Amino acid sequence: MLDVTDLVDEYQTGDQIATRVASSDVLQQLAKANPQFWGGAADLASSNKTALKDDGNFTPDNYAGRNVYYGVREFGAATATNGINLRGGAVLT
């Protein structure tokens, strides 16, 4: 089981920080702690800050990438992510 007790806890109630920025900080730490953790978004990754900074995009030319750009289909994004996780990560043949 992943130990997340050491995740960033530098934020305090009343801090003037956008929630998407704080969320991005936590996502980056989760990605470092868990190699099975992927980032993904439709066309707003730069705005909602869901891209994993230390990883490239998952593409036919880069299977090591952990950022998936799903397009604007939320159901399809959730379905693809669930399939990847149920399978046990990306298994390429």
FENQUI-V308560 format. One record per backbone hydrogen bond with DSSP energy under -0.5 kcal/mol. NH is the residue of the N-H (numbers start at 1). CO is the residue of the C=O. E is the energy in kcal/mol with one decimal. If there is no record, write none. Layout:
<<NH/CO/E> <NH/CO/E>>
This chain:
<<4/2/-0.7> <7/4/-1.5> <15/12/-2.3> <17/15/-1.4> <21/18/-0.8> <22/18/-2.0> <23/19/-2.8> <24/20/-1.8> <25/21/-2.0> <26/22/-1.8> <27/23/-2.7> <28/24/-2.4> <29/25/-1.6> <30/26/-2.6> <31/27/-2.4> <32/28/-1.6> <33/29/-1.9> <34/30/-1.9> <37/34/-1.9> <39/66/-3.3> <41/68/-1.9> <47/44/-0.9> <48/44/-3.2> <49/45/-1.1> <50/45/-0.7> <51/45/-0.7> <53/51/-0.6> <55/52/-1.2> <58/67/-3.1> <59/57/-0.8> <59/62/-1.5> <62/59/-1.0> <65/62/-1.0> <66/56/-1.2> <67/56/-1.4> <68/39/-2.3> <68/66/-0.5> <70/41/-2.0> <70/68/-0.8> <71/41/-0.6> <74/72/-0.7> <77/73/-2.3> <78/74/-2.6> <79/75/-2.6> <80/76/-2.6> <81/77/-2.4> <82/78/-2.5> <83/79/-2.3> <84/80/-2.4> <85/81/-2.4> <86/82/-2.8> <87/83/-1.9> <88/84/-0.9> <89/84/-2.7> <91/89/-0.6> <92/90/-0.6>>
